[in-house]
Amino acid sequence: MAGHSKWANIKHRKGRQDAKRGQLFAKLAKAIEVAAREGGGNPEFNPTLATAVDKAKSADMPNDNIDRAVKRGTGEVEGALYEEMYYEGYGPGGVALYVHILTDNRNRAASDVRSAFTRHNSNLGEPGSVGYLFSQKGMILANGSEEDVMLTALDAGAEDIREAGEGMFEVVTDPSDLKEVRDALSSSGIGIENAEVTQLPSTLVPVEEGDAKKLLRLIDALDDLDDVQEVYSNYDIDDTVMEKVLAEV
């Protein structure tokens, strides 16, 4: 996976979101609510909720906020009803963008996403235009020796392990196996930087520095929207270029 890695993408997103903690907590709470509504409020029997709660805790979201979000999802506390959808399009450099939405106002979400694409000279596509390029997978970013990560992850049911640089490895799983593989790695003393259900691209598009700046500005603009949960893309930006661009956008 030359140049681009999920780790680089996560570093980029974390750096932006850490500066907007209130907005990040609101998005995490929304994901917890939806997971609890669809699969119940017990993380032991709801892997999607368990992953959402773990993600919230890793962002230092207060336990009271997490508990309230679960109760809103199960109906113990009144809350909004969120609709899940995806918007699809192409950004600078011909990169595919698959935008995950949770919203209580479909018209607002559509208007905001369309406006972001238009402002950044990009094209919002029809449903199905890029979705076929992505597959839902579990993704764990693990920090340890290559041998330990590979043996432990594969024994626990991982599908693939990829080197991600800086001593990190991307462990790919079926979404239903994410928790089991993550727990096996953690129990073996392997550090876990991040674990989530994500959308992985089947192909990557190389992006030069000029387009990379424009692309990351568009991704930031989409991330800033309250209804946007995640922005998935298939960009391949060289790590050196990525570091330079992140310092400028």
C-alpha positions in Angstrom: 0.0 0.0 0.0 2.6 2.5 -1.2 2.4 6.0 0.2 -1.1 6.1 1.6 -2.2 4.3 4.7 -5.2 4.5 7.0 -2.8 5.6 9.7 -1.9 8.7 7.7 -5.6 9.4 7.2 -6.4 9.0 10.9 -3.5 11.3 11.9 -4.9 13.9 9.6 -8.5 13.6 11.0 -7.4 13.4 14.6 -5.4 16.6 14.3 -8.3 18.5 13.0 -11.0 17.0 15.3 -8.9 17.3 18.5 -9.2 21.1 18.0 -13.0 20.8 17.8 -13.7 18.5 20.7 -17.3 19.7 21.3 -18.2 18.9 17.7 -16.3 15.5 17.9 -18.2 14.5 21.0 -21.6 15.3 19.3 -20.7 13.1 16.4 -19.5 10.3 18.6 -22.7 10.5 20.6 -24.8 10.3 17.5 -23.0 7.2 16.4 -23.6 5.6 19.8 -27.3 6.5 19.7 -27.8 4.9 16.3 -25.8 1.7 17.3 -27.8 1.3 20.5 -31.1 1.9 18.7 -30.3 -0.7 16.0 -28.7 -3.4 18.2 -29.6 -2.8 21.8 -27.8 -1.0 24.6 -25.5 -3.8 25.8 -22.0 -3.6 24.2 -21.4 -7.2 24.9 -24.1 -8.3 22.5 -23.8 -5.3 20.1 -20.3 -5.2 18.4 -21.2 -1.9 16.6 -22.1 -0.2 19.9 -18.9 -1.6 21.5 -16.8 -0.1 18.8 -18.6 3.2 19.0 -18.2 3.3 22.8 -14.5 2.4 22.5 -13.9 5.1 20.0 -15.6 7.7 22.2 -13.5 6.6 25.2 -10.3 6.9 23.2 -11.3 10.5 22.4 -11.7 11.1 26.2 -15.5 11.6 25.9 -16.9 11.7 29.5 -18.7 8.5 30.6 -21.8 10.5 31.4 -22.1 11.6 27.8 -21.7 8.0 26.6 -24.3 6.7 29.0 -26.8 9.4 27.9 -26.2 8.6 24.3 -26.9 4.9 24.9 -30.1 5.7 26.8 -31.3 8.0 24.0 -30.7 5.2 21.5 -32.6 2.6 23.6 -35.4 5.0 24.2 -34.9 5.5 28.0 -34.2 9.2 27.3 -35.9 11.2 24.5 -33.7 11.8 21.5 -33.8 12.6 17.8 -34.2 9.9 15.1 -31.2 9.8 12.8 -31.2 8.6 9.3 -28.1 7.0 7.9 -27.1 7.6 4.3 -24.0 8.0 2.1 -23.2 10.8 -0.4 -20.8 10.0 -3.2 -18.6 12.1 -5.4 -15.2 12.9 -6.8 -12.7 15.4 -5.4 -9.5 17.0 -6.7 -7.2 14.6 -8.6 -10.1 12.3 -9.4 -10.2 10.9 -5.9 -13.5 9.1 -4.9 -15.2 10.4 -1.8 -17.7 8.3 0.1 -19.4 10.5 2.8 -21.1 8.8 5.7 -24.1 10.8 7.1 -26.2 10.5 10.2 -28.9 13.2 10.2 -32.3 14.2 11.5 -32.8 16.5 8.5 -32.1 15.0 5.1 -32.6 18.3 3.2 -30.1 20.1 5.4 -27.5 17.3 5.0 -27.9 17.3 1.2 -27.6 21.0 0.9 -24.5 21.2 3.1 -22.7 18.4 1.4 -23.5 19.7 -2.1 -22.3 23.2 -1.1 -19.0 21.8 0.2 -18.3 19.9 -3.0 -19.3 23.0 -5.1 -17.1 25.4 -3.1 -14.1 23.1 -3.6 -14.6 22.6 -7.4 -15.6 19.0 -6.9 -18.4 16.9 -8.2 -21.2 15.3 -6.2 -22.2 12.0 -7.9 -25.2 9.9 -8.2 -25.9 7.0 -5.7 -23.7 4.1 -6.6 -21.1 6.2 -8.5 -18.3 5.4 -6.1 -19.8 3.2 -3.4 -18.8 0.1 -5.3 -15.1 1.0 -4.7 -15.4 0.6 -1.0 -15.9 -2.4 1.3 -16.9 -2.3 5.0 -14.1 -3.8 7.1 -12.8 -3.7 10.6 -9.5 -1.8 10.9 -7.1 -2.0 13.8 -4.0 0.1 14.0 -1.5 -1.9 16.1 1.9 -1.0 17.5 4.3 -3.9 18.0 6.7 -6.2 16.4 5.7 -7.5 13.0 6.0 -11.1 14.0 3.8 -10.6 17.2 1.2 -8.6 15.4 0.9 -11.1 12.4 0.8 -14.2 14.5 -1.7 -12.9 17.0 -3.9 -11.2 14.5 -4.1 -14.1 12.1 -4.7 -16.6 14.9 -7.6 -14.4 16.1 -9.2 -14.4 12.6 -7.8 -11.3 10.9 -8.0 -11.2 7.1 -4.9 -9.1 6.3 -2.0 -7.3 8.0 -0.3 -4.3 6.3 2.7 -2.3 7.3 1.7 1.4 7.9 5.0 3.0 8.9 6.3 4.4 12.2 6.1 0.9 13.7 2.4 0.7 13.0 0.5 -2.1 11.3 -3.0 -2.1 9.8 -4.9 -5.2 10.8 -7.9 -5.8 8.5 -10.9 -7.9 9.8 -14.4 -8.8 8.9 -16.5 -6.2 10.8 -18.0 -8.9 13.0 -14.5 -10.1 14.1 -13.1 -6.6 15.0 -13.7 -6.9 18.7 -12.3 -10.4 19.0 -9.1 -9.5 17.1 -8.6 -6.3 18.9 -9.0 -8.0 22.3 -6.5 -10.7 21.3 -3.9 -8.1 20.3 -4.4 -6.1 23.4 -4.2 -9.2 25.7 -0.9 -10.1 24.0 0.6 -6.7 25.0 0.3 -5.2 21.6 -0.6 -1.5 21.6 -3.8 -0.5 19.9 -3.8 3.0 18.5 -7.3 2.8 16.9 -10.0 0.2 16.2 -13.1 0.9 14.1 -15.4 -0.3 11.4 -14.5 1.6 8.3 -14.8 1.6 4.5 -11.7 0.4 2.7 -11.1 1.2 -1.0 -10.4 -1.5 -3.5 -8.1 0.7 -5.6 -6.0 3.8 -4.8 -5.6 7.0 -6.8 -2.1 8.7 -6.7 -2.5 12.4 -5.9 0.2 15.1 -6.5 1.0 17.8 -4.0 -1.2 20.5 -5.6 -4.3 18.4 -5.8 -3.5 17.0 -2.3 -3.9 20.4 -0.7 -7.2 21.0 -2.4 -8.4 17.5 -1.5 -7.6 17.8 2.2 -9.3 21.2 2.3 -12.4 19.5 0.9 -12.2 16.7 3.4 -11.8 19.2 6.2 -14.9 21.1 5.0 -16.9 17.9 4.9 -15.7 16.8 8.3 -16.8 20.2 9.7 -20.4 19.5 8.8 -22.4 18.3 11.8 -24.2 15.6 9.8 -21.0 14.1 8.5 -19.7 11.1 10.5 -16.8 10.1 8.3 -15.3 10.9 4.9 -13.8 7.8 3.2 -11.5 8.2 0.2 -9.2 6.3 -2.0 -6.3 8.8 -2.2 -2.7 7.7 -2.4 -0.6 10.6 -1.1 3.1 10.0 -0.5 3.9 10.3 3.3 6.5 13.0 2.7 4.0 15.0 0.6 1.3 14.4 3.3 3.4 15.8 6.0 4.2 18.9 4.0 0.6 19.4 2.9 -0.8 19.0 6.5 1.5 21.8 7.6 0.0 24.1 5.0 -3.8 23.4 4.9 
